[in-house]
Amino acid sequence: MTIMDVAPIVQPVSAAELDAQLVSAWFSGHKVLERVSLTMKPNTVTALIGPSGCGKSTFLRILNRMHELVPGAQLGGIITLDRTDIYRGAMPVTEIRRRIGMVFQKPNPFPAMTVADNVVSGLKLCGMKVGRGDRDDLIESCLTRAGLWHEVKNRLDANGGALSGGQQQRLCIARALAVQPDVLLMDEPCSALDPTSTRRIEETIADLRDAVTVVIVTHNMQQAQRVSQYCAFFLAAENEPGRIVEAGPTEKMFSNPEDERTLDYVRGRFG
Amino acid sequence: MALIDLTAAEAHLVAPRGGDGGTGNSDLLVEPRYFDRDQVITHVASAIAALAFTWLVYERLTVFSGDLGFLVVWWVSFTGFVYVTSRQQWGSVVATNNLVRVVVTSAAALALIPLAAILLAVIVRGWRGMQISFLTTTMRTASTESKFSQGGAWHAIVGTLEVVGLAALMSVPLGIMTAVFLNEVGGRLAMPVRMLTDAMSAIPSIVAGLFIFAVLIQSHYLDQTGFSGALALSILMLPTVTRTAEVVLRLVPGGLREASLALGSTEWRTTKNVVLPTARTGLVTAVVLGVARIIGETAPLIVTMLGSQLFNANPFANKQDALPIYIWTQKLTSTGDNTVTANWMWAGAFVLMVLVLILFVTARILGNRTVGVRRG
């Protein structure tokens, strides 16, 4: 079954480049990230890999300013979206988060809304207006891009919580796409899902690459290999903040990395 | 061999149960009643043994008498027998489990007794003289010599609905907004607000009434009207609504807030479109608990709105009656159990409880309406 058999109604904005320079992060004075620099190129899926507790998720949440929602969180460094500083610039935080969407580890569709309402909830939440007819088109195109349309087209009025876990996660992807983000951040989107749902979401990610810059955190080495073109390996030594050990094209990272620790990790020798 | 047997058993279990009573495979089917057959037998036997034992104690061995004592001795020996017989059969772990189950079940039953007794008393006595005219008549021409149909609680029903409605109109938005502040905004002010709300919930209702009386009525800002009563009741209702709503909002998963914010939402839109709709069922409960807290309040209403024998639909002018005041007034004037005022009193109590029931059912229906159709 092809996923893109309905042309997207919403013309995707050209994907944007997200650039992080010398990013450090603290939680209540405890440093968790040390001078991390990474460029996430347009039309590329960038995978962030590394053992638990090395700061991958923190780094991801810094990229769309979710980090600052944690009490006691601090931050250093520069993050730019198409050369606009997202922390010091004039762009409001709501606009930044709209342009840099996020899919969470645990599927979190809004339980008080139907499937259809979940998809377009972002429009209401960030104050975008959409006409009645456009709304239906948008729902169909977003669900199609998320690879969910054929499974739910007959139950758009069902409660979002009535879907299976894998469907819920794709609903969350559709919801994130509806506000037309330039970047999509995914925090272990498949860790709670079965292999079939995981495969569907990986297909979705591959299709999204044309329109959005995707950054994905994953603990699954095979998944990183399958979906990403660029890869960054995070590592935190004991009692030290996380750093990027090595970053490069995924193929090279998995076959011929420069750092021995990278090779050990991708070969499954630790972590 | 074992594998084959298992497969045969499974094949039988998934097959529809025929009425032919065929032998062969039927012994493989475990009837649900066999799951706890020994447990049931143990409990029933213990109950019977306890009955025999208690009879022996009462009728032959001692000079005790009285139904309550009989029940107590029976219950104590019953729990003892359950423990001992269970222990002999299954050991002390199961025996303790059974013992605790009996004790807990008994406690629940004991707690239900006063509840059921109150309901029964009000229904029996309220229904005794009840006529439909009670709902449409006031006390304008009624006296202690009147017939039941010459008096009624129409004015008090209207008064209760208006006063409680006004109180809810003031407390519910304020309470929910305070809960939103405590849970979604927070900050340094949250702690004192939470403490104050807790302290407020301990205000004796008569004090709330006296407060309104002294500050607003005695100083001639307000008269003794339904509105004054509603003000007193809203003081009592506010902490209940706030604290319940706060607990309910805290139950909304943080992931939903994050999802909303990550879509580019503001805090207000997150609260309005995600948090409050998700918590709707619980918020309805908060309102119901708040109304339940105040609907039977008598003392603050007597102080602030005095009560009346006449119909008055305007809560902002002149005195008004409410059902609790009505019941209290009839109690004051009744001279015996079967007098007309006693009947009016019980009928008023009955109507008040029916009002509460209607309120609860309506709230439950409103709160349980889920969005969308739940399917597999």
Interface residues (C-beta under 8 A of the other chain):
Chain A: N64 M66 L69 T94 E95 I96 R97 R98 R99 G101 M102 F104 K106 N108 F110 P111 A112 M113 T114 V115 D117 S121 G122 K124 L125 C126 G127 R155 D157 A158 N159 G160 G161 A162 C172 R175 A176 V179
Chain B: P253 G255 L256 E258 A259 S260 L261 A262 L263 G264 S265 T266 R269 T270 N273 V274 P277 T278 R280 T370 V371 G372 V373 R374 R375 G376
